[in-house]
Amino acid sequence: MDQTNPQDIQALVQELQLARNQIQTVSTQINEISLTLESLSKQDKNRPVFRAVGNLLLEVDDRNELVKELSASKETFESHLGRMVERENELRTQYDSVVSSIE
């Protein structure tokens, strides 16, 4: 940003807020998957496990496959979270630079 105007600063602040909200959302999803995986590991193998599909709860036939799917989803979310944190850091650096140029 060569010339800083209020609209640029406002856009940068909004983008930073959006990045923070997305980070919180993905972190929550990662925590939910982690809790689900932990609960599955403690669940008696003879008890049925169900999965929500739309408005239905369907019994899971292959528990190991479910664990693999959940683990893969968790890895994907963690990778995405890493990229979002990097983006937030870049935005924060830009914001700090703009603020210091105004002072």
PyMOL commands that place a pseudoatom at each C-alpha (Angstrom):
pseudoatom trace, name=CA, resn=MET, resi=1, chain=A, elem=C, hetatm=0, pos=[0.000, 0.000, 0.000]
pseudoatom trace, name=CA, resn=ASP, resi=2, chain=A, elem=C, hetatm=0, pos=[1.833, 3.076, -1.225]
pseudoatom trace, name=CA, resn=GLN, resi=3, chain=A, elem=C, hetatm=0, pos=[-0.791, 5.580, -0.170]
pseudoatom trace, name=CA, resn=THR, resi=4, chain=A, elem=C, hetatm=0, pos=[-2.725, 4.600, 2.883]
pseudoatom trace, name=CA, resn=ASN, resi=5, chain=A, elem=C, hetatm=0, pos=[-6.326, 5.658, 3.010]
pseudoatom trace, name=CA, resn=PRO, resi=6, chain=A, elem=C, hetatm=0, pos=[-9.029, 4.818, 5.552]
pseudoatom trace, name=CA, resn=GLN, resi=7, chain=A, elem=C, hetatm=0, pos=[-10.712, 2.360, 3.179]
pseudoatom trace, name=CA, resn=ASP, resi=8, chain=A, elem=C, hetatm=0, pos=[-7.477, 0.361, 2.814]
pseudoatom trace, name=CA, resn=ILE, resi=9, chain=A, elem=C, hetatm=0, pos=[-7.043, 0.199, 6.576]
pseudoatom trace, name=CA, resn=GLN, resi=10, chain=A, elem=C, hetatm=0, pos=[-10.669, -0.778, 7.075]
pseudoatom trace, name=CA, resn=ALA, resi=11, chain=A, elem=C, hetatm=0, pos=[-10.392, -3.519, 4.439]
pseudoatom trace, name=CA, resn=LEU, resi=12, chain=A, elem=C, hetatm=0, pos=[-7.235, -4.822, 6.099]
pseudoatom trace, name=CA, resn=VAL, resi=13, chain=A, elem=C, hetatm=0, pos=[-8.914, -4.861, 9.522]
pseudoatom trace, name=CA, resn=GLN, resi=14, chain=A, elem=C, hetatm=0, pos=[-11.931, -6.705, 8.081]
pseudoatom trace, name=CA, resn=GLU, resi=15, chain=A, elem=C, hetatm=0, pos=[-9.687, -9.265, 6.407]
pseudoatom trace, name=CA, resn=LEU, resi=16, chain=A, elem=C, hetatm=0, pos=[-7.819, -9.774, 9.686]
pseudoatom trace, name=CA, resn=GLN, resi=17, chain=A, elem=C, hetatm=0, pos=[-11.108, -10.288, 11.535]
pseudoatom trace, name=CA, resn=LEU, resi=18, chain=A, elem=C, hetatm=0, pos=[-12.283, -12.746, 8.904]
pseudoatom trace, name=CA, resn=ALA, resi=19, chain=A, elem=C, hetatm=0, pos=[-9.012, -14.684, 9.133]
pseudoatom trace, name=CA, resn=ARG, resi=20, chain=A, elem=C, hetatm=0, pos=[-9.307, -14.834, 12.939]
pseudoatom trace, name=CA, resn=ASN, resi=21, chain=A, elem=C, hetatm=0, pos=[-12.908, -16.082, 12.704]
pseudoatom trace, name=CA, resn=GLN, resi=22, chain=A, elem=C, hetatm=0, pos=[-11.930, -18.753, 10.186]
pseudoatom trace, name=CA, resn=ILE, resi=23, chain=A, elem=C, hetatm=0, pos=[-9.052, -19.871, 12.415]
pseudoatom trace, name=CA, resn=GLN, resi=24, chain=A, elem=C, hetatm=0, pos=[-11.432, -20.204, 15.350]
pseudoatom trace, name=CA, resn=THR, resi=25, chain=A, elem=C, hetatm=0, pos=[-13.941, -22.177, 13.265]
pseudoatom trace, name=CA, resn=VAL, resi=26, chain=A, elem=C, hetatm=0, pos=[-11.343, -24.613, 11.928]
pseudoatom trace, name=CA, resn=SER, resi=27, chain=A, elem=C, hetatm=0, pos=[-9.773, -24.995, 15.385]
pseudoatom trace, name=CA, resn=THR, resi=28, chain=A, elem=C, hetatm=0, pos=[-13.192, -25.918, 16.746]
pseudoatom trace, name=CA, resn=GLN, resi=29, chain=A, elem=C, hetatm=0, pos=[-13.648, -28.504, 13.986]
pseudoatom trace, name=CA, resn=ILE, resi=30, chain=A, elem=C, hetatm=0, pos=[-10.236, -30.011, 14.752]
pseudoatom trace, name=CA, resn=ASN, resi=31, chain=A, elem=C, hetatm=0, pos=[-11.119, -30.204, 18.453]
pseudoatom trace, name=CA, resn=GLU, resi=32, chain=A, elem=C, hetatm=0, pos=[-14.443, -31.900, 17.669]
pseudoatom trace, name=CA, resn=ILE, resi=33, chain=A, elem=C, hetatm=0, pos=[-12.767, -34.501, 15.468]
pseudoatom trace, name=CA, resn=SER, resi=34, chain=A, elem=C, hetatm=0, pos=[-10.109, -35.113, 18.127]
pseudoatom trace, name=CA, resn=LEU, resi=35, chain=A, elem=C, hetatm=0, pos=[-12.797, -35.619, 20.759]
pseudoatom trace, name=CA, resn=THR, resi=36, chain=A, elem=C, hetatm=0, pos=[-14.674, -37.985, 18.431]
pseudoatom trace, name=CA, resn=LEU, resi=37, chain=A, elem=C, hetatm=0, pos=[-11.526, -40.035, 17.764]
pseudoatom trace, name=CA, resn=GLU, resi=38, chain=A, elem=C, hetatm=0, pos=[-10.766, -40.183, 21.473]
pseudoatom trace, name=CA, resn=SER, resi=39, chain=A, elem=C, hetatm=0, pos=[-14.324, -41.280, 22.267]
pseudoatom trace, name=CA, resn=LEU, resi=40, chain=A, elem=C, hetatm=0, pos=[-14.193, -43.937, 19.558]
pseudoatom trace, name=CA, resn=SER, resi=41, chain=A, elem=C, hetatm=0, pos=[-10.980, -45.352, 20.994]
pseudoatom trace, name=CA, resn=LYS, resi=42, chain=A, elem=C, hetatm=0, pos=[-12.640, -45.696, 24.426]
pseudoatom trace, name=CA, resn=GLN, resi=43, chain=A, elem=C, hetatm=0, pos=[-15.916, -47.122, 23.098]
pseudoatom trace, name=CA, resn=ASP, resi=44, chain=A, elem=C, hetatm=0, pos=[-16.525, -50.846, 23.621]
pseudoatom trace, name=CA, resn=LYS, resi=45, chain=A, elem=C, hetatm=0, pos=[-15.901, -52.602, 20.297]
pseudoatom trace, name=CA, resn=ASN, resi=46, chain=A, elem=C, hetatm=0, pos=[-19.150, -54.568, 20.660]
pseudoatom trace, name=CA, resn=ARG, resi=47, chain=A, elem=C, hetatm=0, pos=[-21.325, -51.470, 20.941]
pseudoatom trace, name=CA, resn=PRO, resi=48, chain=A, elem=C, hetatm=0, pos=[-22.647, -49.961, 17.727]
pseudoatom trace, name=CA, resn=VAL, resi=49, chain=A, elem=C, hetatm=0, pos=[-21.380, -46.618, 16.493]
pseudoatom trace, name=CA, resn=PHE, resi=50, chain=A, elem=C, hetatm=0, pos=[-23.577, -44.253, 14.523]
pseudoatom trace, name=CA, resn=ARG, resi=51, chain=A, elem=C, hetatm=0, pos=[-22.800, -41.497, 12.072]
pseudoatom trace, name=CA, resn=ALA, resi=52, chain=A, elem=C, hetatm=0, pos=[-25.011, -38.537, 11.262]
pseudoatom trace, name=CA, resn=VAL, resi=53, chain=A, elem=C, hetatm=0, pos=[-25.898, -38.318, 7.573]
pseudoatom trace, name=CA, resn=GLY, resi=54, chain=A, elem=C, hetatm=0, pos=[-28.210, -35.395, 7.021]
pseudoatom trace, name=CA, resn=ASN, resi=55, chain=A, elem=C, hetatm=0, pos=[-31.130, -35.884, 9.381]
pseudoatom trace, name=CA, resn=LEU, resi=56, chain=A, elem=C, hetatm=0, pos=[-30.409, -39.604, 9.826]
pseudoatom trace, name=CA, resn=LEU, resi=57, chain=A, elem=C, hetatm=0, pos=[-28.203, -41.560, 12.181]
pseudoatom trace, name=CA, resn=LEU, resi=58, chain=A, elem=C, hetatm=0, pos=[-26.774, -44.562, 10.377]
pseudoatom trace, name=CA, resn=GLU, resi=59, chain=A, elem=C, hetatm=0, pos=[-24.900, -47.409, 12.008]
pseudoatom trace, name=CA, resn=VAL, resi=60, chain=A, elem=C, hetatm=0, pos=[-21.256, -47.599, 10.987]
pseudoatom trace, name=CA, resn=ASP, resi=61, chain=A, elem=C, hetatm=0, pos=[-20.278, -50.986, 9.561]
pseudoatom trace, name=CA, resn=ASP, resi=62, chain=A, elem=C, hetatm=0, pos=[-16.505, -50.462, 9.483]
pseudoatom trace, name=CA, resn=ARG, resi=63, chain=A, elem=C, hetatm=0, pos=[-15.189, -48.640, 12.528]
pseudoatom trace, name=CA, resn=ASN, resi=64, chain=A, elem=C, hetatm=0, pos=[-11.601, -48.674, 11.236]
pseudoatom trace, name=CA, resn=GLU, resi=65, chain=A, elem=C, hetatm=0, pos=[-12.667, -46.967, 8.022]
pseudoatom trace, name=CA, resn=LEU, resi=66, chain=A, elem=C, hetatm=0, pos=[-14.477, -44.307, 10.055]
pseudoatom trace, name=CA, resn=VAL, resi=67, chain=A, elem=C, hetatm=0, pos=[-11.320, -43.690, 12.102]
pseudoatom trace, name=CA, resn=LYS, resi=68, chain=A, elem=C, hetatm=0, pos=[-9.290, -43.375, 8.874]
pseudoatom trace, name=CA, resn=GLU, resi=69, chain=A, elem=C, hetatm=0, pos=[-11.794, -40.894, 7.423]
pseudoatom trace, name=CA, resn=LEU, resi=70, chain=A, elem=C, hetatm=0, pos=[-11.859, -38.820, 10.593]
pseudoatom trace, name=CA, resn=SER, resi=71, chain=A, elem=C, hetatm=0, pos=[-8.064, -38.832, 10.829]
pseudoatom trace, name=CA, resn=ALA, resi=72, chain=A, elem=C, hetatm=0, pos=[-7.756, -37.737, 7.203]
pseudoatom trace, name=CA, resn=SER, resi=73, chain=A, elem=C, hetatm=0, pos=[-10.265, -34.942, 7.789]
pseudoatom trace, name=CA, resn=LYS, resi=74, chain=A, elem=C, hetatm=0, pos=[-8.350, -33.827, 10.861]
pseudoatom trace, name=CA, resn=GLU, resi=75, chain=A, elem=C, hetatm=0, pos=[-5.086, -33.724, 8.904]
pseudoatom trace, name=CA, resn=THR, resi=76, chain=A, elem=C, hetatm=0, pos=[-6.741, -31.696, 6.154]
pseudoatom trace, name=CA, resn=PHE, resi=77, chain=A, elem=C, hetatm=0, pos=[-8.141, -29.215, 8.672]
pseudoatom trace, name=CA, resn=GLU, resi=78, chain=A, elem=C, hetatm=0, pos=[-4.759, -28.945, 10.423]
pseudoatom trace, name=CA, resn=SER, resi=79, chain=A, elem=C, hetatm=0, pos=[-3.046, -28.208, 7.117]
pseudoatom trace, name=CA, resn=HIS, resi=80, chain=A, elem=C, hetatm=0, pos=[-5.676, -25.606, 6.278]
pseudoatom trace, name=CA, resn=LEU, resi=81, chain=A, elem=C, hetatm=0, pos=[-5.302, -24.093, 9.745]
pseudoatom trace, name=CA, resn=GLY, resi=82, chain=A, elem=C, hetatm=0, pos=[-1.559, -23.739, 9.210]
pseudoatom trace, name=CA, resn=ARG, resi=83, chain=A, elem=C, hetatm=0, pos=[-2.117, -21.840, 5.966]
pseudoatom trace, name=CA, resn=MET, resi=84, chain=A, elem=C, hetatm=0, pos=[-4.717, -19.599, 7.606]
pseudoatom trace, name=CA, resn=VAL, resi=85, chain=A, elem=C, hetatm=0, pos=[-2.386, -18.785, 10.511]
pseudoatom trace, name=CA, resn=GLU, resi=86, chain=A, elem=C, hetatm=0, pos=[0.345, -17.859, 8.012]
pseudoatom trace, name=CA, resn=ARG, resi=87, chain=A, elem=C, hetatm=0, pos=[-2.113, -15.597, 6.184]
pseudoatom trace, name=CA, resn=GLU, resi=88, chain=A, elem=C, hetatm=0, pos=[-3.190, -13.984, 9.445]
pseudoatom trace, name=CA, resn=ASN, resi=89, chain=A, elem=C, hetatm=0, pos=[0.450, -13.305, 10.321]
pseudoatom trace, name=CA, resn=GLU, resi=90, chain=A, elem=C, hetatm=0, pos=[1.000, -11.699, 6.911]
pseudoatom trace, name=CA, resn=LEU, resi=91, chain=A, elem=C, hetatm=0, pos=[-2.069, -9.513, 7.390]
pseudoatom trace, name=CA, resn=ARG, resi=92, chain=A, elem=C, hetatm=0, pos=[-0.982, -8.561, 10.891]
pseudoatom trace, name=CA, resn=THR, resi=93, chain=A, elem=C, hetatm=0, pos=[2.442, -7.567, 9.560]
pseudoatom trace, name=CA, resn=GLN, resi=94, chain=A, elem=C, hetatm=0, pos=[0.792, -5.439, 6.861]
pseudoatom trace, name=CA, resn=TYR, resi=95, chain=A, elem=C, hetatm=0, pos=[-1.479, -3.853, 9.452]
pseudoatom trace, name=CA, resn=ASP, resi=96, chain=A, elem=C, hetatm=0, pos=[1.436, -3.070, 11.800]
pseudoatom trace, name=CA, resn=SER, resi=97, chain=A, elem=C, hetatm=0, pos=[3.338, -1.572, 8.868]
pseudoatom trace, name=CA, resn=VAL, resi=98, chain=A, elem=C, hetatm=0, pos=[0.399, 0.632, 7.890]
pseudoatom trace, name=CA, resn=VAL, resi=99, chain=A, elem=C, hetatm=0, pos=[-0.169, 1.771, 11.458]
pseudoatom trace, name=CA, resn=SER, resi=100, chain=A, elem=C, hetatm=0, pos=[3.507, 2.614, 11.973]
pseudoatom trace, name=CA, resn=SER, resi=101, chain=A, elem=C, hetatm=0, pos=[3.589, 4.565, 8.691]
pseudoatom trace, name=CA, resn=ILE, resi=102, chain=A, elem=C, hetatm=0, pos=[0.695, 6.702, 9.897]
pseudoatom trace, name=CA, resn=GLU, resi=103, chain=A, elem=C, hetatm=0, pos=[2.248, 7.509, 13.270]
for i in range(1, 103): cmd.bond("trace and resi %d" % i, "trace and resi %d" % (i + 1))
show_as sticks, trace
zoom trace
